[in-house]
Amino acid sequence: MRCVALVMAAGQGVRAGGEIPKQYRPLGGRPVLRHSLEVFARHPRIDAVRVVIAEGHGVLYAEAARGLDLLPPVVGGASRQASVRAGLESLSADPPDLVLIHDAARPFLGAALVDRVLAALEHHPAVLPALPVVDSLRRTRGERVLEDVERGGLVRVQTPQGFVFGAILDAHRLAPPMGFGDDGAVAAWAGLPVVHVPGEEDNVKLTLPEDFATAERRLLAAAPRRTGQGIDLHRLVPGRRLVLAGVEIPSELGLEGHSDADVVLHALTDAILGVIGADDIGCHFPPSDPRWQDADSARFVRHALELLAAAGGVLEHVDVTILAERPRLGPYRAAIRANLCRLLGLEPGAVGLKAGSCEGLGAIGRGEGIVASVLVTCRLAAPT
């Protein structure tokens, strides 16, 4: 049975606030839409995934779906009902047996929920995930409480909702524009028997600004952390600029190296690469390659950050230690910290910086070189 997941992302999400529609707002370092797309894209029983987007959202969608093997998106209509119809019609030329219809604003669905819906579709044409109503219900008018509402037999409906494709397409083609709450309501209106399976409490819909705050706290609590370490040492020689963390420091001696020999940024690059097991800086930027002659080491850091982001990681904290007998670095602490904050997109409180000497001991103590050690803490994507 061939199954396509149809993800609805054509709304504007104005109640959630923010400068962009809620389905594209960042959540745990990734767009909201990306979370559910990844679940469907890796599910073994989902053959293809298509997203229905709004007119003008192509760039936002492309960023959210980058790197995923999806069907081309289609543009939806003025209402959810019209958008679902557009998505279904786009599949009709090569119709699947089954379709799952999911709201992009529900980023926390689990693979087990998809399994339950698909299992029920083996026996029923329309399946909804649902949860029992556990709170007491009251009917109100304004601030006034009018009467109790019996909660027996009531459920809270979620997505993804599953359907036999031909049946739900026919239902949408027949249904008038009545503002149906979901596709299960369209199916019931068309006379299809609709059943429900257990939903998931975590499968919440993000609607209001406070929903995003709650979701971020949940992801922060669930996300694994990793620590990476980088250490770099360069010799001080005449005729070279002295650059530390991208800040040029007046000195008669500079650091010897193929690039700008910035020991702080080299150690930082290695620390970030270490978090994701991506080898060291020399593997990515070999000193034998003339392209990196006198290169700005900030380029190396940005490359490491891109790899971290591609692996679902977010840099949270950096702790830098610089050991140098000369020159004295105290007057340059503020500039070094500020430049690291700009480069990494971190607040000053997330960048630790210590600068000291070796009290005359060893090569560093004799003023022959400078060494930097960097520890980074990164949050990885929370497991789904």
Secondary structure, 3 states (H helix, E strand, C coil): CCEEEEEEECCCCHHHCCCCCHHHCEECCEEHHHHHHHHHHHCCCCCEEEEEECCCCHHHHHHHCCCCCCCCCEECCCCHHHHHHHHHHHHCCCCCCEEEEEECCCCCCCHHHHHHHHHHHCCCCEEEEEEECCCCEEEEECCEEEEEECCCCCEEECCCEEEEHHHHHHHHHHCCCCCCCCHHHHHHHCCCCEEEEECCCCCCCCCCHHHHHHHHHHHHHHCCEEEEEEEEEEEEEECCCCEECCEECCCCEEECCCCCCCHHHHHHHHHHHHHCCCCCHHHHCCCCCHHHCCCCCHHHHHHHHHHHHHCCCEEEEEEEEEEECCCCCHHHHHHHHHHHHHHHCCCHHHEEEEEECCCCCHHHHCCCEEEEEEEEEEECCCCC
